[in-house]
Amino acid sequence: HTEIAQLRQQKSDYNLLRARERAVTYSNDPNVHMDLAMCLWERQEIDDALVEFQKAQGSPRHRKKATLHKGKCFALKEQYDIAIKEFELLLSEIPEMNKDKLEAMYELGMVLKGAGKEEESVDQFKLIYQEDVSYRDIQEIMDEFYQKKWNGNSKKG
């Protein structure tokens, strides 16, 4: 297993090196910045990834993915207010319900939860649940929410 881990690390190092070289050579190409950003993201080099996602965000082709990952970066840094704005911006740019919108809604829900905004978080999860009950762990989240809700109400009465 350690040999496999070493090979993965070598591949990751190589991919990062190549992506950095391309970013220097083709500094105005958002595709190159997106590739570098994803390499950095996979290595959990969040601050560096954030810089590259910002550079890639200018491209219509990468705008949604870059915005989504910027939000995820801010969330990992526990900068929830900025993450929330990124996800809300992204949601405003996706009119139709699709996998991208579901993912953005889910991430927004998780960030709201992390920020202690439980009610707003559940509102996001409810929208996802109404659309696709099998999305990620949404069924567990909703079951847990209603379990708490009903247990809480029965104690009051």
N, C-alpha and C positions, 0 to 999 in steps of 0.2 A: 504493500500500500504506500509506503514512503517513496518508492521509486515512481509510482504514478503521480503522487503529489509533487515530487521534484520536477517531473516532466511537465506537469500543468503549470508550475511556477515558471519554468524556463520558457514555455510557450507564452505565458502572460507577459513576462519580461521582454521577450522578443517583440510581441505585438505592440507593447507600449513604446518600445524604442523606435520601431518603424512608424508608428502613429505620430510620435513626437517629431521625427525627422520630416515626415510629410507636412505636418502643421507649420514647421519652419519654412520649408520649401514653397508650400502653397498656402501662405498665411491668409489669403483672402477667400479661400474656398471653404464654405460652411460644411460641405460633405466631409472634408478632412477633419474639421473641428468636431463634428459629430462622432466620427470614428474614434478620435482621441478621447472624447468625453466618455464614450461607452467603455473604452479600455480602462480608464480611470475609475469609472463607476463600478465596474466588475471587481476592481481591486480595493474598493471602498476608500479611495483617495478623494474624499468628498469635496474639499475646498478646491482642488485642482479641476475636478470634474465640473464643478459649478461654473468656473471661468469658461471652460470649453463649451458647456451647454449654452451659456449666454452668447457666445460667438456663433454657435450653430443656429440659434433661435431666429436669426435674421432670414434664414432660408425658408420659403414657403413649404418646401419638401420636408423639412425637419422641425418646423415650428411646434407642432403638437407634441411630438416625442420629447423635444428639448424642454418644453415648458413643463411637461409631466415630470421629467427627471429633475428639473430645477426644484419643483415643489417637493419631490422626495428628498433631495439634498437638504433643503431648508428644514424639512421635518426631522431628518436624522441629526441635524444640528440643534434641534429643539427650538427653532425659530418659527414657531407655529403660526404666528400672525402673517409672516411673509409667505409661508407655505400655503396657507389658506387663500391668500390673494392669488398666488400662482394657479392653484386648482380652480378657483372661481373664474379667473381669466380664461383658462383652458375650456372650462364648461361653457362659457359664453360663446366660444368659437366653434362648438360642436352642436349644431342644431338638432340633428337626428340622433335617436337612441341607437348606439352601436357599441362594439367592444371598447373603443377608445373612451366613449363617454362613461360607460360602466366603470372602467378602470379609474378614471378621474374622479367619479363620484365616490368610489370605494376609498381611494387615497384621501379625498377630502374628509370623508367620514372618520377615517382612522386618525387624521390630524386633529379634527375637532375633538375627538375622544381624548387624544393625548393632551390637548389644551384644556381639558376639563369642561368642554361644552357638550355635555352628554345628550341633551335634548336635540340640539342641532345635528349632532352625530347620528342619532337614531333616525332623524328625518331623512338624512342621506341614505342610510341603510334601508329604510322602508321603500324608498323609490327604487332602489336596486332590487329589493325583494319582490316588489310588484312586477318588475320586468323579467327577472330571471332568478328563481328561487335556488338554482344550483350554482350561482356565481360564487366562486371561491368558498369562503366559510360563512357566507351571508346567512344561511339557514341556522347555523349555530349561534351567530350573533343575535338574530331575531328571537330564537328560542330562549336564549339567555335573558334578553331584554324582557320578554313577556313573562318568563318565570319570575324574575325580580319584581315585575310590576304586579303580578297576581299575588305573590307571596307578601309583598309590602302592603297591598290593599286588604288582604285577609287578616293581617295583624291589627290593622286600624279598626276593623269592625268588630 
